[in-house]
Amino acid sequence: MFNFGIPGYRPEWLSGRSAITATHGARLGRLVGRRLFRALVVWDLDEDKWFADCPVLLDFEGEQVEINHWKFDELSITWNTIDPARSPDWTDFHLAWRDDVPNDLIALVGQPCSAVELLTWRNRDFVEGTIVSLGFGFPNGHVTVHNALDENGMEFTPPGDHYMRYNIAR
């Protein structure tokens, strides 16, 4: 299994909202009320930009959720398996974990999580309901980690009408 050059990382790929809810719903719901202590992304040091193929790490007071999208509709959510003190080792890339970018994500650090949502694509085409994104609400902001076609993407505004929203309750 490909580990994205991250020591100890073993992605667990799931597709569809019901599989993700059954596997991670309760634990995701328990993030509500916890403060975002730290947020990390992998940075391409040569290109000076986010390396969106690797997981996004959100540490809620010691409960680190590791979010990664892959292929067309696969999402891996793992918990507390990645040590960001160990740099990814991916041939042809010079990568490191960073906790100071992007600015919109870092602005959420220190705030309590007020909501966790699973989001599915709403448009009436062949992808409706198959691609799942993960949204986190905060008193002064929001982040959605979504599938950007075989890599992660992030949005920092509340989900628009193109998503069906499913609140994960505690």
TORPA-4810 file (N, C-alpha, C, O; in nm, 3 decimals):
<nodes>
NODE_1_0.084_-0.118_0.000_0.000_0.000_0.000_0.088_0.125_0.000_0.186_0.132_0.074_M
NODE_2_0.054_0.219_-0.081_0.129_0.344_-0.093_0.103_0.432_0.029_-0.012_0.456_0.066_F
NODE_3_0.210_0.479_0.091_0.196_0.560_0.214_0.231_0.708_0.193_0.248_0.781_0.290_N
NODE_4_0.242_0.753_0.068_0.268_0.893_0.036_0.400_0.942_0.094_0.418_1.061_0.117_F
NODE_5_0.492_0.848_0.117_0.623_0.883_0.169_0.623_0.920_0.316_0.721_0.975_0.367_G
NODE_6_0.513_0.891_0.386_0.498_0.932_0.525_0.520_0.810_0.615_0.442_0.715_0.611_I
NODE_7_0.626_0.812_0.695_0.654_0.699_0.783_0.535_0.666_0.874_0.480_0.755_0.940_P
NODE_8_0.496_0.539_0.877_0.390_0.494_0.964_0.249_0.518_0.913_0.153_0.470_0.975_G
NODE_9_0.232_0.589_0.804_0.097_0.621_0.753_0.043_0.504_0.671_0.109_0.454_0.580_Y
NODE_10_-0.076_0.462_0.706_-0.146_0.356_0.634_-0.287_0.405_0.603_-0.378_0.386_0.684_R
NODE_11_-0.306_0.467_0.488_-0.440_0.518_0.455_-0.542_0.405_0.450_-0.511_0.292_0.412_P
NODE_12_-0.663_0.437_0.489_-0.775_0.343_0.487_-0.883_0.404_0.399_-0.961_0.488_0.444_E
NODE_13_-0.888_0.362_0.273_-0.973_0.425_0.172_-1.118_0.378_0.184_-1.145_0.258_0.190_W
NODE_14_-1.208_0.474_0.188_-1.352_0.449_0.188_-1.417_0.534_0.081_-1.365_0.638_0.042_L
NODE_15_-1.532_0.488_0.033_-1.610_0.565_-0.064_-1.754_0.571_-0.016_-1.808_0.472_0.034_S
NODE_16_-1.815_0.686_-0.030_-1.956_0.703_0.004_-1.979_0.745_0.148_-1.906_0.707_0.239_G
NODE_17_-2.083_0.824_0.165_-2.115_0.881_0.295_-2.149_0.776_0.399_-2.105_0.787_0.514_R
NODE_18_-2.224_0.673_0.363_-2.264_0.574_0.463_-2.144_0.497_0.518_-2.139_0.469_0.638_S
NODE_19_-2.048_0.462_0.433_-1.928_0.391_0.480_-1.845_0.480_0.572_-1.793_0.434_0.673_A
NODE_20_-1.832_0.607_0.537_-1.753_0.700_0.618_-1.822_0.727_0.751_-1.757_0.732_0.855_I
NODE_21_-1.954_0.744_0.748_-2.029_0.766_0.872_-2.019_0.645_0.964_-1.996_0.659_1.084_T
NODE_22_-2.036_0.525_0.908_-2.030_0.403_0.990_-1.892_0.386_1.054_-1.882_0.343_1.169_A
NODE_23_-1.788_0.419_0.981_-1.652_0.397_1.030_-1.603_0.509_1.121_-1.535_0.482_1.220_T
NODE_24_-1.636_0.634_1.088_-1.576_0.747_1.160_-1.674_0.847_1.219_-1.632_0.942_1.286_H
NODE_25_-1.803_0.829_1.198_-1.901_0.928_1.240_-1.897_0.963_1.387_-1.894_1.081_1.422_G
NODE_26_-1.896_0.863_1.473_-1.897_0.891_1.618_-1.772_0.966_1.661_-1.779_1.061_1.739_A
NODE_27_-1.659_0.924_1.611_-1.533_0.990_1.651_-1.526_1.132_1.596_-1.480_1.223_1.665_R
NODE_28_-1.571_1.151_1.472_-1.575_1.287_1.416_-1.667_1.375_1.500_-1.634_1.491_1.527_L
NODE_29_-1.781_1.322_1.541_-1.875_1.398_1.622_-1.817_1.443_1.754_-1.851_1.549_1.806_G
NODE_30_-1.727_1.361_1.810_-1.665_1.398_1.938_-1.562_1.511_1.925_-1.510_1.558_2.026_R
NODE_31_-1.533_1.554_1.804_-1.444_1.670_1.786_-1.515_1.801_1.817_-1.450_1.901_1.849_L
NODE_32_-1.648_1.800_1.809_-1.725_1.922_1.838_-1.699_1.962_1.983_-1.711_1.880_2.075_V
NODE_33_-1.664_2.087_2.002_-1.633_2.142_2.134_-1.483_2.142_2.165_-1.440_2.212_2.256_G
NODE_34_-1.406_2.066_2.090_-1.260_2.064_2.113_-1.194_2.175_2.032_-1.238_2.206_1.921_R
NODE_35_-1.091_2.235_2.087_-1.019_2.342_2.017_-0.923_2.285_1.914_-0.859_2.181_1.935_R
NODE_36_-0.915_2.354_1.802_-0.814_2.320_1.702_-0.680_2.368_1.755_-0.655_2.489_1.759_L
NODE_37_-0.596_2.276_1.793_-0.467_2.307_1.853_-0.362_2.337_1.748_-0.276_2.424_1.766_F
NODE_38_-0.369_2.264_1.635_-0.267_2.278_1.531_-0.323_2.223_1.400_-0.404_2.130_1.401_R
NODE_39_-0.281_2.281_1.290_-0.318_2.235_1.156_-0.191_2.229_1.072_-0.111_2.322_1.071_A
NODE_40_-0.173_2.117_1.001_-0.051_2.098_0.924_-0.082_2.050_0.782_-0.176_1.975_0.759_L
NODE_41_0.001_2.095_0.690_-0.002_2.047_0.552_0.141_2.016_0.510_0.237_2.065_0.571_V
NODE_42_0.155_1.935_0.407_0.288_1.907_0.352_0.319_2.016_0.250_0.236_2.052_0.167_V
NODE_43_0.441_2.067_0.259_0.485_2.177_0.174_0.596_2.129_0.082_0.689_2.062_0.125_W
NODE_44_0.584_2.165_-0.046_0.690_2.139_-0.143_0.791_2.254_-0.129_0.763_2.367_-0.169_D
NODE_45_0.907_2.224_-0.073_1.005_2.328_-0.043_1.071_2.385_-0.168_1.113_2.500_-0.169_L
NODE_46_1.080_2.304_-0.274_1.139_2.354_-0.398_1.045_2.447_-0.473_1.088_2.548_-0.529_D
NODE_47_0.917_2.413_-0.474_0.817_2.494_-0.545_0.754_2.601_-0.456_0.684_2.690_-0.506_E
NODE_48_0.779_2.593_-0.325_0.721_2.683_-0.226_0.568_2.689_-0.238_0.508_2.795_-0.252_D
NODE_49_0.508_2.568_-0.231_0.362_2.561_-0.236_0.314_2.434_-0.167_0.391_2.341_-0.143_K
NODE_50_0.185_2.434_-0.135_0.120_2.321_-0.072_0.129_2.200_-0.163_0.100_2.209_-0.282_W
NODE_51_0.169_2.086_-0.107_0.175_1.959_-0.179_0.046_1.884_-0.145_0.041_1.809_-0.048_F
NODE_52_-0.056_1.905_-0.225_-0.193_1.863_-0.193_-0.217_1.713_-0.204_-0.327_1.667_-0.173_A
NODE_53_-0.117_1.636_-0.246_-0.134_1.491_-0.253_-0.129_1.425_-0.115_-0.181_1.315_-0.098_D
NODE_54_-0.068_1.490_-0.019_-0.052_1.432_0.115_-0.165_1.476_0.208_-0.234_1.574_0.180_C
NODE_55_-0.185_1.402_0.317_-0.295_1.433_0.409_-0.287_1.572_0.472_-0.179_1.629_0.487_P
NODE_56_-0.403_1.622_0.509_-0.417_1.743_0.590_-0.436_1.694_0.733_-0.521_1.609_0.760_V
NODE_57_-0.358_1.749_0.826_-0.366_1.709_0.967_-0.432_1.820_1.048_-0.389_1.935_1.045_L
NODE_58_-0.536_1.784_1.120_-0.603_1.876_1.211_-0.597_1.815_1.351_-0.655_1.709_1.375_L
NODE_59_-0.527_1.882_1.441_-0.509_1.832_1.578_-0.604_1.908_1.669_-0.588_2.028_1.693_D
NODE_60_-0.703_1.836_1.720_-0.800_1.892_1.814_-0.762_1.848_1.954_-0.812_1.747_2.004_F
NODE_61_-0.673_1.925_2.018_-0.630_1.898_2.155_-0.589_1.752_2.176_-0.635_1.685_2.268_E
NODE_62_-0.500_1.705_2.088_-0.445_1.571_2.103_-0.516_1.463_2.023_-0.468_1.350_2.020_G
NODE_63_-0.626_1.494_1.960_-0.696_1.401_1.872_-0.672_1.449_1.729_-0.739_1.539_1.679_E
NODE_64_-0.574_1.386_1.664_-0.531_1.430_1.531_-0.606_1.351_1.424_-0.591_1.229_1.413_Q
NODE_65_-0.687_1.422_1.346_-0.756_1.361_1.232_-0.673_1.389_1.108_-0.629_1.501_1.084_V
NODE_66_-0.652_1.284_1.029_-0.565_1.289_0.911_-0.653_1.261_0.789_-0.704_1.150_0.773_E
NODE_67_-0.670_1.361_0.703_-0.767_1.357_0.595_-0.694_1.356_0.461_-0.607_1.440_0.436_I
NODE_68_-0.730_1.261_0.375_-0.665_1.251_0.246_-0.763_1.200_0.141_-0.830_1.100_0.162_N
NODE_69_-0.770_1.270_0.029_-0.851_1.228_-0.086_-0.760_1.171_-0.193_-0.646_1.215_-0.212_H
NODE_70_-0.813_1.071_-0.263_-0.734_1.003_-0.365_-0.827_0.952_-0.473_-0.944_0.922_-0.448_W
NODE_71_-0.774_0.942_-0.592_-0.850_0.895_-0.708_-0.977_0.977_-0.722_-0.980_1.095_-0.688_K
NODE_72_-1.083_0.913_-0.773_-1.205_0.985_-0.804_-1.293_1.009_-0.682_-1.350_1.117_-0.666_F
NODE_73_-1.305_0.909_-0.596_-1.404_0.921_-0.488_-1.356_0.861_-0.356_-1.438_0.837_-0.267_D
NODE_74_-1.227_0.836_-0.340_-1.179_0.771_-0.220_-1.131_0.873_-0.117_-1.061_0.969_-0.149_E
NODE_75_-1.170_0.848_0.008_-1.134_0.934_0.121_-1.076_0.846_0.230_-1.135_0.745_0.267_L
NODE_76_-0.960_0.885_0.282_-0.902_0.818_0.397_-0.905_0.913_0.515_-0.859_1.027_0.508_S
NODE_77_-0.962_0.864_0.624_-0.958_0.935_0.752_-0.885_0.841_0.848_-0.931_0.730_0.874_I
NODE_78_-0.773_0.887_0.899_-0.700_0.811_1.000_-0.682_0.900_1.122_-0.705_1.021_1.117_T
NODE_79_-0.640_0.838_1.231_-0.635_0.907_1.359_-0.502_0.884_1.428_-0.465_0.770_1.456_W
NODE_80_-0.430_0.992_1.455_-0.310_0.988_1.541_-0.203_0.891_1.491_-0.133_0.830_1.573_N
NODE_81_-0.189_0.876_1.361_-0.089_0.782_1.309_0.034_0.852_1.251_0.139_0.789_1.236_T
NODE_82_0.023_0.979_1.218_0.131_1.051_1.151_0.206_1.138_1.252_0.146_1.214_1.328_I
NODE_83_0.337_1.125_1.251_0.423_1.210_1.334_0.481_1.320_1.244_0.572_1.294_1.166_D
NODE_84_0.429_1.442_1.255_0.476_1.549_1.168_0.619_1.594_1.196_0.673_1.678_1.123_P
NODE_85_0.682_1.540_1.299_0.824_1.569_1.322_0.910_1.492_1.221_1.028_1.523_1.203_A
NODE_86_0.851_1.393_1.155_0.921_1.314_1.054_0.876_1.360_0.916_0.759_1.345_0.880_R
NODE_87_0.967_1.415_0.839_0.935_1.467_0.706_0.898_1.355_0.610_0.954_1.245_0.617_S
NODE_88_0.803_1.382_0.520_0.773_1.284_0.416_0.896_1.262_0.327_0.975_1.353_0.305_P
NODE_89_0.911_1.141_0.277_1.022_1.105_0.190_0.965_1.051_0.060_0.934_0.932_0.048_D
NODE_90_0.951_1.140_-0.037_0.890_1.105_-0.164_0.991_1.139_-0.273_1.032_1.254_-0.288_W
NODE_91_1.031_1.038_-0.349_1.131_1.056_-0.454_1.095_1.175_-0.543_0.979_1.194_-0.579_T
NODE_92_1.194_1.254_-0.576_1.182_1.370_-0.666_1.120_1.494_-0.601_1.104_1.596_-0.668_D
NODE_93_1.086_1.487_-0.473_1.027_1.603_-0.407_1.101_1.628_-0.275_1.144_1.535_-0.208_F
NODE_94_1.114_1.755_-0.241_1.173_1.798_-0.114_1.057_1.852_-0.031_1.013_1.965_-0.051_H
NODE_95_1.008_1.770_0.065_0.883_1.798_0.136_0.905_1.814_0.286_0.999_1.757_0.342_L
NODE_96_0.818_1.891_0.349_0.820_1.908_0.494_0.680_1.943_0.543_0.601_2.002_0.469_A
NODE_97_0.650_1.906_0.667_0.526_1.948_0.730_0.538_2.094_0.772_0.642_2.137_0.821_W
NODE_98_0.429_2.170_0.751_0.426_2.309_0.797_0.297_2.335_0.873_0.191_2.286_0.836_R
NODE_99_0.310_2.414_0.979_0.193_2.451_1.059_0.166_2.601_1.054_0.096_2.655_1.139_D
NODE_100_0.222_2.667_0.953_0.204_2.812_0.943_0.146_2.856_0.808_0.152_2.973_0.773_D
NODE_101_0.089_2.762_0.734_0.025_2.790_0.605_-0.091_2.693_0.586_-0.091_2.588_0.651_V
NODE_102_-0.188_2.721_0.504_-0.223_2.853_0.451_-0.284_2.942_0.559_-0.333_2.893_0.661_P
NODE_103_-0.281_3.070_0.536_-0.326_3.167_0.636_-0.469_3.144_0.681_-0.499_3.156_0.800_N
NODE_104_-0.560_3.111_0.587_-0.700_3.090_0.624_-0.717_2.971_0.717_-0.804_2.973_0.804_D
NODE_105_-0.635_2.869_0.701_-0.641_2.754_0.790_-0.583_2.788_0.927_-0.640_2.753_1.030_L
NODE_106_-0.471_2.856_0.928_-0.404_2.892_1.053_-0.491_2.987_1.136_-0.482_2.988_1.259_I
NODE_107_-0.575_3.067_1.070_-0.664_3.158_1.143_-0.766_3.083_1.229_-0.824_3.141_1.321_A
NODE_108_-0.788_2.954_1.200_-0.884_2.875_1.276_-0.824_2.815_1.403_-0.897_2.774_1.494_L
NODE_109_-0.692_2.810_1.410_-0.623_2.751_1.526_-0.659_2.828_1.652_-0.660_2.952_1.654_V
NODE_110_-0.689_2.755_1.758_-0.728_2.813_1.885_-0.879_2.820_1.905_-0.925_2.842_2.017_G
NODE_111_-0.955_2.802_1.799_-1.101_2.808_1.809_-1.159_2.670_1.836_-1.104_2.569_1.791_Q
NODE_112_-1.270_2.664_1.908_-1.337_2.535_1.927_-1.414_2.496_1.801_-1.470_2.581_1.732_P
NODE_113_-1.416_2.368_1.773_-1.495_2.316_1.661_-1.642_2.323_1.698_-1.683_2.271_1.801_C
NODE_114_-1.722_2.388_1.614_-1.865_2.401_1.642_-1.951_2.306_1.560_-2.068_2.285_1.592_S
NODE_115_-1.894_2.248_1.455_-1.970_2.154_1.371_-1.874_2.070_1.287_-1.768_2.117_1.246_A
NODE_116_-1.915_1.946_1.262_-1.847_1.860_1.166_-1.953_1.810_1.069_-2.059_1.763_1.110_V
NODE_117_-1.924_1.822_0.939_-2.020_1.781_0.838_-1.955_1.693_0.733_-1.840_1.714_0.693_E
NODE_118_-2.029_1.593_0.689_-1.994_1.522_0.567_-2.072_1.590_0.456_-2.192_1.616_0.470_L
NODE_119_-2.004_1.618_0.348_-2.064_1.691_0.237_-2.055_1.605_0.111_-1.950_1.549_0.081_L
NODE_120_-2.166_1.596_0.038_-2.164_1.523_-0.089_-2.207_1.616_-0.201_-2.286_1.708_-0.181_T
NODE_121_-2.152_1.590_-0.317_-2.180_1.670_-0.436_-2.327_1.660_-0.471_-2.382_1.550_-0.472_W
NODE_122_-2.391_1.770_-0.499_-2.535_1.775_-0.520_-2.577_1.779_-0.666_-2.690_1.742_-0.696_R
NODE_123_-2.493_1.821_-0.757_-2.534_1.838_-0.897_-2.588_1.708_-0.954_-2.548_1.599_-0.913_N
NODE_124_-2.677_1.720_-1.047_-2.742_1.603_-1.106_-2.659_1.549_-1.222_-2.693_1.565_-1.339_R
NODE_125_-2.552_1.487_-1.187_-2.468_1.423_-1.288_-2.415_1.293_-1.228_-2.460_1.253_-1.121_D
NODE_126_-2.324_1.230_-1.293_-2.278_1.098_-1.249_-2.203_1.098_-1.117_-2.181_0.991_-1.061_F
NODE_127_-2.162_1.213_-1.065_-2.088_1.215_-0.939_-2.176_1.243_-0.818_-2.127_1.239_-0.705_V
NODE_128_-2.304_1.270_-0.839_-2.389_1.307_-0.726_-2.385_1.202_-0.616_-2.412_1.084_-0.639_E
NODE_129_-2.350_1.246_-0.496_-2.350_1.159_-0.380_-2.230_1.069_-0.363_-2.217_1.003_-0.260_G
NODE_130_-2.140_1.064_-0.461_-2.029_0.970_-0.452_-1.903_1.031_-0.392_-1.826_0.962_-0.326_T
NODE_131_-1.882_1.158_-0.413_-1.762_1.224_-0.362_-1.795_1.289_-0.229_-1.886_1.372_-0.221_I
NODE_132_-1.720_1.252_-0.125_-1.748_1.303_0.010_-1.636_1.398_0.052_-1.517_1.367_0.041_V
NODE_133_-1.677_1.513_0.101_-1.585_1.611_0.158_-1.613_1.619_0.307_-1.717_1.575_0.355_S
NODE_134_-1.517_1.675_0.380_-1.528_1.686_0.525_-1.519_1.832_0.564_-1.419_1.898_0.534_L
NODE_135_-1.623_1.884_0.630_-1.627_2.024_0.669_-1.623_2.042_0.819_-1.682_1.963_0.894_G
NODE_136_-1.553_2.146_0.864_-1.542_2.178_1.006_-1.582_2.324_1.025_-1.526_2.414_0.962_F
NODE_137_-1.679_2.347_1.112_-1.721_2.483_1.144_-1.656_2.530_1.272_-1.630_2.452_1.363_G
NODE_138_-1.631_2.660_1.278_-1.571_2.725_1.394_-1.647_2.856_1.416_-1.712_2.905_1.324_F
NODE_139_-1.639_2.914_1.537_-1.710_3.041_1.559_-1.674_3.149_1.458_-1.760_3.230_1.421_P
NODE_140_-1.549_3.152_1.412_-1.506_3.257_1.320_-1.443_3.199_1.194_-1.337_3.244_1.150_N
NODE_141_-1.508_3.099_1.135_-1.456_3.046_1.011_-1.501_2.904_0.983_-1.577_2.844_1.059_G
NODE_142_-1.452_2.852_0.874_-1.490_2.719_0.828_-1.379_2.666_0.739_-1.312_2.743_0.671_H
NODE_143_-1.359_2.535_0.740_-1.270_2.472_0.643_-1.338_2.346_0.592_-1.392_2.267_0.669_V
NODE_144_-1.334_2.329_0.461_-1.378_2.206_0.397_-1.257_2.147_0.328_-1.191_2.214_0.248_T
NODE_145_-1.226_2.021_0.359_-1.121_1.948_0.288_-1.195_1.861_0.187_-1.271_1.772_0.225_V
NODE_146_-1.172_1.885_0.059_-1.250_1.819_-0.046_-1.160_1.749_-0.148_-1.039_1.769_-0.151_H
NODE_147_-1.223_1.667_-0.229_-1.153_1.597_-0.336_-1.135_1.694_-0.452_-1.232_1.743_-0.509_N
NODE_148_-1.010_1.720_-0.485_-0.977_1.808_-0.597_-0.923_1.724_-0.713_-0.824_1.759_-0.777_A
NODE_149_-0.991_1.613_-0.738_-0.955_1.518_-0.843_-0.816_1.460_-0.822_-0.719_1.503_-0.885_L
NODE_150_-0.810_1.364_-0.733_-0.691_1.285_-0.701_-0.593_1.358_-0.609_-0.475_1.323_-0.603_D
NODE_151_-0.641_1.459_-0.540_-0.563_1.527_-0.438_-0.659_1.604_-0.349_-0.779_1.609_-0.377_E
NODE_152_-0.608_1.663_-0.244_-0.690_1.742_-0.153_-0.706_1.884_-0.205_-0.619_1.938_-0.274_N
NODE_153_-0.817_1.942_-0.171_-0.841_2.084_-0.190_-0.898_2.138_-0.060_-0.948_2.061_0.023_G
NODE_154_-0.891_2.268_-0.040_-0.949_2.329_0.079_-1.027_2.453_0.039_-0.986_2.531_-0.047_M
NODE_155_-1.142_2.470_0.106_-1.224_2.591_0.092_-1.245_2.646_0.232_-1.251_2.571_0.329_E
NODE_156_-1.255_2.777_0.240_-1.264_2.841_0.371_-1.392_2.923_0.389_-1.398_3.011_0.474_F
NODE_157_-1.491_2.894_0.309_-1.623_2.954_0.325_-1.721_2.842_0.352_-1.695_2.727_0.318_T
NODE_158_-1.835_2.873_0.414_-1.935_2.768_0.437_-1.974_2.702_0.304_-1.975_2.768_0.200_P
NODE_159_-2.007_2.574_0.309_-2.041_2.502_0.186_-2.158_2.567_0.114_-2.255_2.610_0.176_P
NODE_160_-2.148_2.573_-0.017_-2.252_2.632_-0.100_-2.360_2.529_-0.137_-2.361_2.417_-0.087_G
NODE_161_-2.448_2.572_-0.224_-2.561_2.488_-0.266_-2.519_2.365_-0.347_-2.601_2.276_-0.370_D
NODE_162_-2.395_2.359_-0.391_-2.351_2.242_-0.467_-2.323_2.122_-0.378_-2.290_2.014_-0.427_H
NODE_163_-2.337_2.139_-0.245_-2.319_2.030_-0.150_-2.450_1.996_-0.079_-2.529_2.085_-0.047_Y
NODE_164_-2.472_1.867_-0.055_-2.571_1.820_0.043_-2.492_1.812_0.173_-2.382_1.756_0.176_M
NODE_165_-2.547_1.866_0.280_-2.476_1.874_0.408_-2.537_1.777_0.508_-2.658_1.773_0.527_R
NODE_166_-2.451_1.697_0.572_-2.492_1.600_0.672_-2.413_1.627_0.799_-2.294_1.597_0.808_Y
NODE_167_-2.481_1.684_0.897_-2.418_1.718_1.024_-2.386_1.591_1.102_-2.470_1.501_1.114_N
NODE_168_-2.265_1.584_1.154_-2.226_1.473_1.240_-2.245_1.521_1.383_-2.172_1.608_1.430_I
NODE_169_-2.343_1.465_1.451_-2.372_1.507_1.588_-2.287_1.429_1.687_-2.250_1.314_1.663_A
NODE_170_-2.258_1.492_1.796_-2.181_1.430_1.903_-2.258_1.323_1.971_-2.208_1.259_2.063_R
</nodes>
